[in-house]
Amino acid sequence: MLKVRKPILTTIVVIVGLLYFISGIIKLNDPLGFSYKLQEYFSVFGLSFLSNIATTFSIIIGVLEVSLALFLLLGIYRIITLKGLLFSILFFTLLTFISAAFKLVTDCGCFGEVLIISPWLSFFKDVIIFILIWLIYKNQNELPNSLIKEKSTKIAAFIIVNVGLILGIFTFNFLPFIDFSAFKKGVNLMEIGGSRDEYEIIYLLKNIKSGEEKQLNQDDYNSSGIWKDKDWEIFGEPTRNLTKKGKKNSVQHLIIRDEFSTDYTQELLGNPYYNLIIVAPDLGDVNINALGNMNALTINVAEQFNIRSILLTSSLPKEANDTAKNLKLFPLIFYADGSIVKSIVRSKPGLVLLKDGIIIDKWHFNNMPKLEELTQKYFNQ
């Protein structure tokens, strides 16, 4: 057995505990977001029948991670906790290896939208964590005594598990406490985030007298002053060589189209006045009563303040048109990529208030604002 000194063992316990706690609390902060990732896993592994209870799995996994983390740090239920940690990390290591080897998903979803990790990086991360947990397991007799008195252990465990459940249920029924998405309040959707691809421009120059040819990049072409020499002319089209790949984010990928694929992104997002967006990723999986209430709100704000509203979805046009007809929806319907629509607001449906491309506020259908609130807070300002 590999012996580990107590100070090092304590450090390992803290590292593992914090990693599991952070991972779990991120999931409980955004259980709907993690459920979308679980649905992706279910789909690629042929388990789509579990998609309907993905949110339940999401909350349970978050509670388990937080509970295991705090149990480890507090030193309670030590044997069960260590076996639970070993089982969970073995499962996640196998999952991330299969995902990476067969390119099943683009990111593991371990830390939600806080930190996007590739499957291979996530796999190596899990291998390291497995080694750390194994060291704790093999040296468990060297661990310090529990920080909780034995008679209070059950009470502490009850509080930890139930606080985790309450947190996950609350954020699912409202919105995450902290919005880590690219569509958080205050973001200007008209400003391109991330960074652009960078290119080196290469000119092919030809001397019209001697026939000599040479290639110069844009910087050398400008600094050399060769452009002043009338004997040298640019021959053909410049070549663009990619030198640095830009980083993309969800905002850059937001393209809003109508059912005929006409791009309305700039027109809709660039509206200098207030406008409401009802966000419903899948109209087949939406709270119909909430959608009806939002529809009534858009009618009222249009009548009283002439404020435009749209419904943004990733459903097929036929389903969207059928829903619009059945519910007599007032807003015009537009379409965007499903993964992007799901990121805008964690609610089915959700409501977003925009002005001049800036996300002013957004709401879950369970705490949808009344007309009087919008009027006093925004429209009469």
C-alpha positions as a Markdown table, in Angstrom:
| # | Residue | x | y | z |
|---|---|---|---|---|
| 1 | Met | 0.0 | 0.0 | 0.0 |
| 2 | Leu | 1.3 | 3.4 | -0.9 |
| 3 | Lys | 1.6 | 5.4 | 2.3 |
| 4 | Val | 0.9 | 9.1 | 2.2 |
| 5 | Arg | 1.8 | 11.6 | 4.9 |
| 6 | Lys | -1.0 | 13.2 | 6.8 |
| 7 | Pro | -0.4 | 16.8 | 5.5 |
| 8 | Ile | -0.3 | 15.6 | 1.9 |
| 9 | Leu | -3.4 | 13.3 | 2.5 |
| 10 | Thr | -5.3 | 16.2 | 4.0 |
| 11 | Thr | -4.4 | 18.4 | 1.0 |
| 12 | Ile | -5.6 | 15.7 | -1.4 |
| 13 | Val | -8.9 | 15.4 | 0.6 |
| 14 | Val | -9.5 | 19.2 | 0.3 |
| 15 | Ile | -8.7 | 19.2 | -3.5 |
| 16 | Val | -11.1 | 16.3 | -4.2 |
| 17 | Gly | -13.7 | 17.7 | -1.9 |
| 18 | Leu | -13.6 | 21.1 | -3.5 |
| 19 | Leu | -13.6 | 19.7 | -7.1 |
| 20 | Tyr | -16.7 | 17.6 | -6.4 |
| 21 | Phe | -18.4 | 20.4 | -4.5 |
| 22 | Ile | -17.8 | 22.9 | -7.3 |
| 23 | Ser | -18.9 | 20.4 | -10.0 |
| 24 | Gly | -22.1 | 19.6 | -8.0 |
| 25 | Ile | -23.0 | 23.2 | -7.1 |
| 26 | Ile | -22.7 | 24.3 | -10.8 |
| 27 | Lys | -25.1 | 21.5 | -11.7 |
| 28 | Leu | -27.6 | 22.6 | -9.0 |
| 29 | Asn | -27.2 | 26.2 | -10.1 |
| 30 | Asp | -28.4 | 25.2 | -13.6 |
| 31 | Pro | -30.1 | 21.8 | -13.6 |
| 32 | Leu | -32.0 | 22.4 | -16.8 |
| 33 | Gly | -28.7 | 23.3 | -18.6 |
| 34 | Phe | -27.1 | 20.1 | -17.3 |
| 35 | Ser | -30.2 | 18.1 | -18.3 |
| 36 | Tyr | -29.6 | 19.2 | -21.9 |
| 37 | Lys | -26.1 | 17.7 | -21.8 |
| 38 | Leu | -27.5 | 14.5 | -20.3 |
| 39 | Gln | -30.0 | 14.3 | -23.1 |
| 40 | Glu | -27.1 | 14.6 | -25.6 |
| 41 | Tyr | -25.4 | 11.7 | -23.8 |
| 42 | Phe | -28.7 | 9.7 | -23.8 |
| 43 | Ser | -29.1 | 10.3 | -27.5 |
| 44 | Val | -25.6 | 9.1 | -28.6 |
| 45 | Phe | -25.8 | 6.0 | -26.3 |
| 46 | Gly | -29.3 | 5.0 | -27.5 |
| 47 | Leu | -31.0 | 5.9 | -24.3 |
| 48 | Ser | -33.4 | 8.6 | -25.6 |
| 49 | Phe | -36.2 | 7.1 | -23.6 |
| 50 | Leu | -34.6 | 8.6 | -20.5 |
| 51 | Ser | -34.7 | 12.2 | -21.9 |
| 52 | Asn | -38.0 | 12.9 | -20.2 |
| 53 | Ile | -36.4 | 12.5 | -16.8 |
| 54 | Ala | -33.1 | 14.1 | -17.6 |
| 55 | Thr | -33.8 | 17.0 | -15.2 |
| 56 | Thr | -34.4 | 14.6 | -12.4 |
| 57 | Phe | -31.1 | 12.9 | -13.1 |
| 58 | Ser | -29.5 | 16.3 | -13.3 |
| 59 | Ile | -30.6 | 17.3 | -9.8 |
| 60 | Ile | -29.8 | 13.9 | -8.3 |
| 61 | Ile | -26.2 | 14.0 | -9.7 |
| 62 | Gly | -25.7 | 17.5 | -8.4 |
| 63 | Val | -27.0 | 16.5 | -5.0 |
| 64 | Leu | -24.8 | 13.4 | -4.9 |
| 65 | Glu | -21.6 | 15.3 | -5.9 |
| 66 | Val | -22.2 | 18.1 | -3.3 |
| 67 | Ser | -23.1 | 15.5 | -0.6 |
| 68 | Leu | -20.1 | 13.3 | -1.3 |
| 69 | Ala | -17.9 | 16.4 | -1.3 |
| 70 | Leu | -19.1 | 17.7 | 2.1 |
| 71 | Phe | -19.2 | 14.2 | 3.6 |
| 72 | Leu | -15.6 | 13.8 | 2.6 |
| 73 | Leu | -14.5 | 17.2 | 4.0 |
| 74 | Leu | -16.4 | 16.7 | 7.2 |
| 75 | Gly | -15.3 | 13.2 | 7.7 |
| 76 | Ile | -18.7 | 11.5 | 8.0 |
| 77 | Tyr | -19.9 | 8.2 | 6.5 |
| 78 | Arg | -16.3 | 7.7 | 5.5 |
| 79 | Ile | -16.5 | 4.2 | 4.0 |
| 80 | Ile | -19.7 | 4.8 | 2.0 |
| 81 | Thr | -18.4 | 8.2 | 0.9 |
| 82 | Leu | -15.1 | 6.8 | -0.4 |
| 83 | Lys | -16.8 | 4.0 | -2.2 |
| 84 | Gly | -19.3 | 6.4 | -3.7 |
| 85 | Leu | -16.4 | 8.7 | -4.9 |
| 86 | Leu | -14.6 | 5.7 | -6.4 |
| 87 | Phe | -17.7 | 4.4 | -8.2 |
| 88 | Ser | -18.6 | 7.9 | -9.5 |
| 89 | Ile | -15.1 | 8.7 | -10.8 |
| 90 | Leu | -14.8 | 5.3 | -12.5 |
| 91 | Phe | -18.2 | 5.9 | -14.2 |
| 92 | Phe | -17.2 | 9.4 | -15.4 |
| 93 | Thr | -13.8 | 8.3 | -16.5 |
| 94 | Leu | -15.3 | 5.5 | -18.6 |
| 95 | Leu | -17.9 | 7.9 | -20.0 |
| 96 | Thr | -15.4 | 10.6 | -21.0 |
| 97 | Phe | -13.0 | 8.0 | -22.5 |
| 98 | Ile | -15.8 | 6.6 | -24.7 |
| 99 | Ser | -17.0 | 10.2 | -25.6 |
| 100 | Ala | -13.5 | 11.2 | -26.5 |
| 101 | Ala | -12.4 | 8.1 | -28.4 |
| 102 | Phe | -15.6 | 7.9 | -30.5 |
| 103 | Lys | -16.1 | 11.7 | -30.7 |
| 104 | Leu | -19.6 | 11.5 | -29.3 |
| 105 | Val | -19.8 | 14.9 | -27.7 |
| 106 | Thr | -17.9 | 18.1 | -28.0 |
| 107 | Asp | -17.6 | 18.9 | -24.3 |
| 108 | Cys | -18.2 | 16.8 | -21.2 |
| 109 | Gly | -20.5 | 19.2 | -19.5 |
| 110 | Cys | -18.8 | 18.6 | -16.1 |
| 111 | Phe | -18.7 | 22.3 | -15.2 |
| 112 | Gly | -21.6 | 23.5 | -17.3 |
| 113 | Glu | -21.0 | 26.8 | -19.1 |
| 114 | Val | -18.5 | 28.0 | -16.5 |
| 115 | Leu | -15.7 | 26.0 | -18.0 |
| 116 | Ile | -15.9 | 24.1 | -21.3 |
| 117 | Ile | -13.7 | 21.1 | -21.3 |
| 118 | Ser | -13.0 | 18.8 | -24.3 |
| 119 | Pro | -13.7 | 15.1 | -23.7 |
| 120 | Trp | -10.0 | 14.2 | -23.8 |
| 121 | Leu | -9.0 | 16.8 | -21.3 |
| 122 | Ser | -11.9 | 15.8 | -19.1 |
| 123 | Phe | -10.8 | 12.1 | -19.4 |
| 124 | Phe | -7.2 | 13.0 | -18.2 |
| 125 | Lys | -8.7 | 15.1 | -15.4 |
| 126 | Asp | -10.9 | 12.2 | -14.3 |
| 127 | Val | -7.8 | 9.9 | -14.3 |
| 128 | Ile | -6.0 | 12.2 | -12.0 |
| 129 | Ile | -9.0 | 12.5 | -9.7 |
| 130 | Phe | -9.3 | 8.7 | -9.6 |
| 131 | Ile | -5.7 | 8.4 | -8.5 |
| 132 | Leu | -6.3 | 11.0 | -5.8 |
| 133 | Ile | -9.4 | 9.2 | -4.5 |
| 134 | Trp | -7.6 | 5.9 | -4.6 |
| 135 | Leu | -4.9 | 7.3 | -2.4 |
| 136 | Ile | -7.5 | 8.5 | 0.1 |
| 137 | Tyr | -9.2 | 5.2 | 0.0 |
| 138 | Lys | -6.0 | 3.2 | 0.7 |
| 139 | Asn | -4.9 | 5.6 | 3.5 |
| 140 | Gln | -8.3 | 6.2 | 5.1 |
| 141 | Asn | -7.1 | 5.0 | 8.5 |
| 142 | Glu | -4.7 | 8.0 | 8.4 |
| 143 | Leu | -7.5 | 10.5 | 7.9 |
| 144 | Pro | -8.2 | 12.9 | 10.7 |
| 145 | Asn | -11.3 | 12.5 | 12.9 |
| 146 | Ser | -14.7 | 13.6 | 11.8 |
| 147 | Leu | -15.5 | 17.3 | 12.3 |
| 148 | Ile | -19.0 | 16.4 | 13.3 |
| 149 | Lys | -19.9 | 14.6 | 16.5 |
| 150 | Glu | -21.3 | 11.1 | 15.9 |
| 151 | Lys | -24.7 | 11.9 | 17.4 |
| 152 | Ser | -25.0 | 14.9 | 14.9 |
| 153 | Thr | -24.0 | 12.9 | 11.8 |
| 154 | Lys | -27.5 | 12.1 | 10.6 |
| 155 | Ile | -28.7 | 15.6 | 11.2 |
| 156 | Ala | -25.7 | 17.0 | 9.2 |
| 157 | Ala | -26.3 | 14.6 | 6.3 |
| 158 | Phe | -30.0 | 15.3 | 6.3 |
| 159 | Ile | -29.4 | 19.1 | 6.1 |
| 160 | Ile | -26.8 | 18.7 | 3.3 |
| 161 | Val | -28.9 | 16.4 | 1.1 |
| 162 | Asn | -32.1 | 18.5 | 1.5 |
| 163 | Val | -30.4 | 21.8 | 1.0 |
| 164 | Gly | -29.0 | 20.4 | -2.2 |
| 165 | Leu | -32.4 | 19.2 | -3.3 |
| 166 | Ile | -34.1 | 22.5 | -2.5 |
| 167 | Leu | -31.4 | 24.4 | -4.4 |
| 168 | Gly | -31.8 | 22.3 | -7.5 |
| 169 | Ile | -35.6 | 22.4 | -7.5 |
| 170 | Phe | -35.6 | 26.1 | -6.9 |
| 171 | Thr | -33.2 | 27.0 | -9.7 |
| 172 | Phe | -35.1 | 24.6 | -12.1 |
| 173 | Asn | -38.4 | 26.3 | -11.3 |
| 174 | Phe | -37.0 | 29.8 | -11.6 |
| 175 | Leu | -33.6 | 30.7 | -13.0 |
| 176 | Pro | -29.9 | 30.0 | -12.1 |
| 177 | Phe | -28.6 | 32.2 | -9.2 |
| 178 | Ile | -25.6 | 33.0 | -11.3 |
| 179 | Asp | -25.9 | 33.1 | -15.1 |
| 180 | Phe | -22.8 | 31.8 | -16.7 |
| 181 | Ser | -24.2 | 31.7 | -20.2 |
| 182 | Ala | -23.2 | 34.0 | -23.1 |
| 183 | Phe | -26.7 | 35.5 | -22.8 |
| 184 | Lys | -26.6 | 36.9 | -19.3 |
| 185 | Lys | -28.2 | 40.2 | -18.5 |
| 186 | Gly | -26.3 | 43.2 | -19.8 |
| 187 | Val | -24.8 | 41.4 | -22.8 |
| 188 | Asn | -24.9 | 43.3 | -26.0 |
| 189 | Leu | -25.9 | 40.8 | -28.7 |
| 190 | Met | -24.8 | 43.2 | -31.5 |
| 191 | Glu | -21.2 | 43.1 | -30.3 |
| 192 | Ile | -19.4 | 40.1 | -31.6 |
| 193 | Gly | -17.8 | 38.3 | -28.7 |
| 194 | Gly | -14.8 | 36.0 | -28.7 |
| 195 | Ser | -12.2 | 36.8 | -31.3 |
| 196 | Arg | -12.0 | 36.7 | -35.1 |
| 197 | Asp | -9.8 | 34.4 | -37.2 |
| 198 | Glu | -6.5 | 36.0 | -38.1 |
| 199 | Tyr | -5.1 | 35.7 | -41.6 |
| 200 | Glu | -1.8 | 36.5 | -43.3 |
| 201 | Ile | -2.5 | 38.2 | -46.7 |
| 202 | Ile | 0.0 | 37.2 | -49.4 |
| 203 | Tyr | 0.4 | 39.2 | -52.6 |
| 204 | Leu | 1.9 | 37.8 | -55.8 |
| 205 | Leu | 3.8 | 40.6 | -57.5 |
| 206 | Lys | 5.0 | 40.7 | -61.1 |
| 207 | Asn | 7.4 | 43.1 | -62.7 |
| 208 | Ile | 5.8 | 44.2 | -66.0 |
| 209 | Lys | 9.3 | 44.9 | -67.5 |
| 210 | Ser | 11.5 | 42.0 | -66.4 |
| 211 | Gly | 8.7 | 39.4 | -65.8 |
| 212 | Glu | 10.2 | 38.7 | -62.3 |
| 213 | Glu | 7.7 | 37.5 | -59.7 |
| 214 | Lys | 7.8 | 37.6 | -55.9 |
| 215 | Gln | 5.5 | 37.1 | -53.0 |
| 216 | Leu | 5.1 | 39.5 | -50.1 |
| 217 | Asn | 2.8 | 39.4 | -47.1 |
| 218 | Gln | 0.7 | 42.5 | -46.4 |
| 219 | Asp | 3.1 | 44.0 | -43.8 |
| 220 | Asp | 6.2 | 43.7 | -46.1 |
| 221 | Tyr | 4.2 | 45.0 | -49.0 |
| 222 | Asn | 3.3 | 48.1 | -47.1 |
| 223 | Ser | 6.6 | 48.7 | -45.4 |
| 224 | Ser | 8.8 | 48.1 | -48.5 |
| 225 | Gly | 7.2 | 50.8 | -50.5 |
| 226 | Ile | 7.1 | 48.5 | -53.5 |
| 227 | Trp | 3.6 | 49.7 | -54.2 |
| 228 | Lys | 5.0 | 53.0 | -55.2 |
| 229 | Asp | 7.0 | 51.4 | -58.1 |
| 230 | Lys | 4.7 | 51.3 | -61.2 |
| 231 | Asp | 6.8 | 48.5 | -62.6 |
| 232 | Trp | 5.4 | 46.1 | -60.0 |
| 233 | Glu | 1.8 | 45.1 | -60.1 |
| 234 | Ile | -0.3 | 42.7 | -58.0 |
| 235 | Phe | -1.0 | 39.6 | -60.1 |
| 236 | Gly | -4.2 | 37.7 | -59.4 |
| 237 | Glu | -6.1 | 37.5 | -56.1 |
| 238 | Pro | -4.3 | 37.8 | -52.8 |
| 239 | Thr | -3.9 | 34.5 | -50.8 |
| 240 | Arg | -5.3 | 34.3 | -47.3 |
| 241 | Asn | -3.4 | 32.0 | -44.9 |
| 242 | Leu | -5.0 | 31.3 | -41.5 |
| 243 | Thr | -2.5 | 32.2 | -38.8 |
| 244 | Lys | -4.6 | 32.1 | -35.7 |
| 245 | Lys | -8.0 | 30.5 | -35.1 |
| 246 | Gly | -10.4 | 32.8 | -33.4 |
| 247 | Lys | -12.5 | 31.8 | -30.3 |
| 248 | Lys | -16.2 | 31.5 | -30.8 |
| 249 | Asn | -19.0 | 31.9 | -28.4 |
| 250 | Ser | -22.7 | 31.3 | -28.5 |
| 251 | Val | -23.6 | 34.9 | -29.3 |
| 252 | Gln | -21.6 | 34.7 | -32.5 |
| 253 | His | -23.7 | 31.7 | -33.5 |
| 254 | Leu | -27.1 | 33.3 | -32.9 |
| 255 | Ile | -28.6 | 33.6 | -36.4 |
| 256 | Ile | -32.3 | 34.3 | -36.4 |
| 257 | Arg | -34.3 | 33.3 | -39.5 |
| 258 | Asp | -37.9 | 33.1 | -40.7 |
| 259 | Glu | -39.5 | 30.0 | -42.0 |
| 260 | Phe | -38.1 | 30.8 | -45.5 |
| 261 | Ser | -34.5 | 31.0 | -44.0 |
| 262 | Thr | -34.3 | 34.7 | -44.5 |
| 263 | Asp | -31.8 | 36.2 | -42.0 |
| 264 | Tyr | -33.4 | 38.7 | -39.7 |
| 265 | Thr | -30.7 | 38.7 | -37.0 |
| 266 | Gln | -29.5 | 42.3 | -37.5 |
| 267 | Glu | -33.0 | 43.7 | -37.9 |
| 268 | Leu | -34.4 | 42.1 | -34.8 |
| 269 | Leu | -31.4 | 42.5 | -32.5 |
| 270 | Gly | -30.6 | 46.0 | -33.7 |
| 271 | Asn | -34.0 | 47.4 | -32.7 |
| 272 | Pro | -33.2 | 50.5 | -30.7 |
| 273 | Tyr | -36.5 | 50.2 | -28.8 |
| 274 | Tyr | -37.7 | 47.7 | -26.2 |
| 275 | Asn | -38.8 | 44.4 | -27.6 |
| 276 | Leu | -39.9 | 41.1 | -26.0 |
| 277 | Ile | -38.7 | 37.7 | -27.1 |
| 278 | Ile | -40.6 | 34.5 | -26.0 |
| 279 | Val | -38.0 | 31.8 | -26.1 |
| 280 | Ala | -39.3 | 28.2 | -26.5 |
| 281 | Pro | -36.7 | 25.7 | -27.7 |
| 282 | Asp | -39.1 | 22.9 | -28.3 |
| 283 | Leu | -42.8 | 23.8 | -28.7 |
| 284 | Gly | -43.7 | 20.2 | -28.1 |
| 285 | Asp | -42.1 | 20.4 | -24.6 |
| 286 | Val | -43.4 | 23.7 | -23.4 |
| 287 | Asn | -45.7 | 24.8 | -20.6 |
| 288 | Ile | -48.8 | 25.7 | -22.7 |
| 289 | Asn | -50.4 | 27.8 | -20.0 |
| 290 | Ala | -47.2 | 29.8 | -19.6 |
| 291 | Leu | -47.0 | 30.3 | -23.3 |
| 292 | Gly | -50.6 | 31.6 | -23.3 |
| 293 | Asn | -49.8 | 34.0 | -20.5 |
| 294 | Met | -46.8 | 35.4 | -22.3 |
| 295 | Asn | -48.8 | 35.7 | -25.5 |
| 296 | Ala | -51.4 | 37.8 | -23.6 |
| 297 | Leu | -48.6 | 40.0 | -22.2 |
| 298 | Thr | -47.2 | 40.6 | -25.7 |
| 299 | Ile | -50.6 | 41.7 | -26.9 |
| 300 | Asn | -51.0 | 44.2 | -24.0 |
| 301 | Val | -47.5 | 45.7 | -24.5 |
| 302 | Ala | -48.1 | 46.1 | -28.2 |
| 303 | Glu | -51.5 | 47.8 | -27.7 |
| 304 | Gln | -50.3 | 50.2 | -25.0 |
| 305 | Phe | -46.7 | 50.9 | -26.0 |
| 306 | Asn | -46.4 | 49.6 | -29.6 |
| 307 | Ile | -43.6 | 47.2 | -28.5 |
| 308 | Arg | -42.7 | 44.5 | -30.9 |
| 309 | Ser | -42.6 | 40.8 | -29.8 |
| 310 | Ile | -41.4 | 37.7 | -31.4 |
| 311 | Leu | -41.3 | 34.0 | -30.5 |
| 312 | Leu | -37.9 | 32.3 | -31.0 |
| 313 | Thr | -37.9 | 28.5 | -31.3 |
| 314 | Ser | -35.9 | 25.7 | -32.8 |
| 315 | Ser | -39.0 | 23.6 | -33.6 |
| 316 | Leu | -39.9 | 22.8 | -37.2 |
| 317 | Pro | -42.0 | 25.5 | -39.0 |
| 318 | Lys | -45.1 | 23.2 | -39.3 |
| 319 | Glu | -45.1 | 22.5 | -35.5 |
| 320 | Ala | -44.6 | 26.2 | -34.8 |
| 321 | Asn | -47.4 | 27.3 | -37.2 |
| 322 | Asp | -49.8 | 24.7 | -35.7 |
| 323 | Thr | -49.0 | 25.9 | -32.2 |
| 324 | Ala | -49.5 | 29.5 | -33.3 |
| 325 | Lys | -52.8 | 28.7 | -34.8 |
| 326 | Asn | -54.1 | 26.7 | -31.9 |
| 327 | Leu | -53.0 | 29.3 | -29.3 |
| 328 | Lys | -53.7 | 32.3 | -31.5 |
| 329 | Leu | -50.2 | 33.5 | -30.9 |
| 330 | Phe | -49.6 | 37.2 | -31.5 |
| 331 | Pro | -45.8 | 37.4 | -31.9 |
| 332 | Leu | -44.2 | 36.5 | -35.2 |
| 333 | Ile | -42.3 | 33.3 | -35.2 |
| 334 | Phe | -38.6 | 33.1 | -35.9 |
| 335 | Tyr | -36.1 | 30.2 | -35.8 |
| 336 | Ala | -32.6 | 29.6 | -34.5 |
| 337 | Asp | -30.2 | 26.7 | -33.7 |
| 338 | Gly | -31.6 | 24.5 | -30.9 |
| 339 | Ser | -28.5 | 24.6 | -28.7 |
| 340 | Ile | -28.4 | 28.4 | -28.9 |
| 341 | Val | -32.0 | 28.9 | -28.1 |
| 342 | Lys | -31.6 | 26.6 | -25.0 |
| 343 | Ser | -28.8 | 28.8 | -23.8 |
| 344 | Ile | -30.7 | 32.1 | -24.0 |
| 345 | Val | -32.9 | 31.5 | -21.0 |
| 346 | Arg | -33.3 | 28.3 | -18.8 |
| 347 | Ser | -37.1 | 28.1 | -19.1 |
| 348 | Lys | -39.6 | 26.4 | -21.3 |
| 349 | Pro | -40.8 | 29.0 | -22.3 |
| 350 | Gly | -38.8 | 32.0 | -21.1 |
| 351 | Leu | -39.1 | 35.7 | -21.6 |
| 352 | Val | -36.4 | 38.1 | -22.6 |
| 353 | Leu | -36.5 | 41.9 | -22.7 |
| 354 | Leu | -34.2 | 43.5 | -25.3 |
| 355 | Lys | -33.3 | 47.1 | -26.1 |
| 356 | Asp | -30.8 | 48.1 | -28.8 |
| 357 | Gly | -29.4 | 44.6 | -28.8 |
| 358 | Ile | -28.8 | 44.5 | -25.0 |
| 359 | Ile | -30.4 | 41.9 | -22.8 |
| 360 | Ile | -32.2 | 44.1 | -20.2 |
| 361 | Asp | -33.8 | 41.3 | -18.2 |
| 362 | Lys | -35.1 | 37.7 | -18.6 |
| 363 | Trp | -37.6 | 35.6 | -16.7 |
| 364 | His | -38.7 | 32.1 | -16.0 |
| 365 | Phe | -42.4 | 31.5 | -16.7 |
| 366 | Asn | -42.9 | 30.9 | -12.9 |
| 367 | Asn | -41.9 | 34.5 | -12.1 |
| 368 | Met | -43.1 | 36.2 | -15.3 |
| 369 | Pro | -43.5 | 40.0 | -14.8 |
| 370 | Lys | -46.9 | 41.7 | -14.9 |
| 371 | Leu | -47.6 | 44.5 | -17.3 |
| 372 | Glu | -47.6 | 47.0 | -14.4 |
| 373 | Glu | -44.1 | 45.9 | -13.4 |
| 374 | Leu | -42.7 | 46.3 | -16.9 |
| 375 | Thr | -44.5 | 49.6 | -17.3 |
| 376 | Gln | -43.2 | 51.1 | -14.1 |
| 377 | Lys | -39.6 | 49.7 | -14.3 |
| 378 | Tyr | -38.9 | 50.1 | -18.0 |
| 379 | Phe | -41.5 | 51.4 | -20.4 |
| 380 | Asn | -42.3 | 54.6 | -18.5 |
| 381 | Gln | -38.7 | 55.5 | -17.9 |
